[in-house]
Amino acid sequence: MCRNDRIIHTRVSVGKGNRFMTLKTRHTIFLFITAFIWGTAFVAQSVGLDFLPPLAFNGIRTLLGGAVLLPFIWLTERRKPAEQRRPILPLNDKLLLKAGVICGLLLGVAGNLQQFSLLHISAGKCGFITAFYIILVPIYGMFLKRRCPAVTWLGVVIALVGLSSGNRIIILTVAISAAAAAFFPVKEQAENNAA
C-alpha cells in the first residue's frame, strides 16, 4: 500500500489464439476472487460456530487449507525448470522459517480472536470491523519508517469515518474484533520485511 512499486505492463497469454490479458487485468481478477472468498468466509465461519467451538473450527479450517495448498505448491514447483525449483519446506533457510513462524502465530491469534467475536456479533459486522486492518497497515508502517502518500491518509480518515458511523455494537466484541484486526497488519509487515 505504501510502497511505490512499478506496475509491470507485460502481456500474458490466456487461452488459445490471439486473446491476451495484461498482468494488471489478471491481478484485478484475482483480487476480485480473493475479496469474494474473503467476504463469504465470514458467513461460513458464523454457520460453523453452530457445530464447533471457535478453536476447533479454526484448527480444522487451517488443516483443510494446508491440505489444499501443499499439493498446489508441489505441482507449481514441478512445472519449473530444475534450476529454478525451491524446496517446499526450506528447512535450511533460517530467516524464512523464523518469519513463517512469526506470521503463523500472528495469523493464528488474529483468526482465533475473530472467530470468538463471531459468537457475539453478525458476520457482516465482524467482516466490517476486521477490514479495519487496512487502516492499521499505514499506521504500523510509520513505526517501521515507511512513508505513505497523502492519498493513503485520506483513505484512512474516510475509513475511520465509515467505521464509526455504524450501529451500536457491544464494546467488548468491538474490542475483540479490533484486536484481531490489529494482528493482520503486523503479519503483513513481517511478510514484507522477510521478502
Helices and strands as residue ranges (DSSP letters): E 11-13, E 20-22, H 23-48, H 54-79, G 82-84, H 94-117, H 123-130, H 133-143, H 150-164, H 171-194
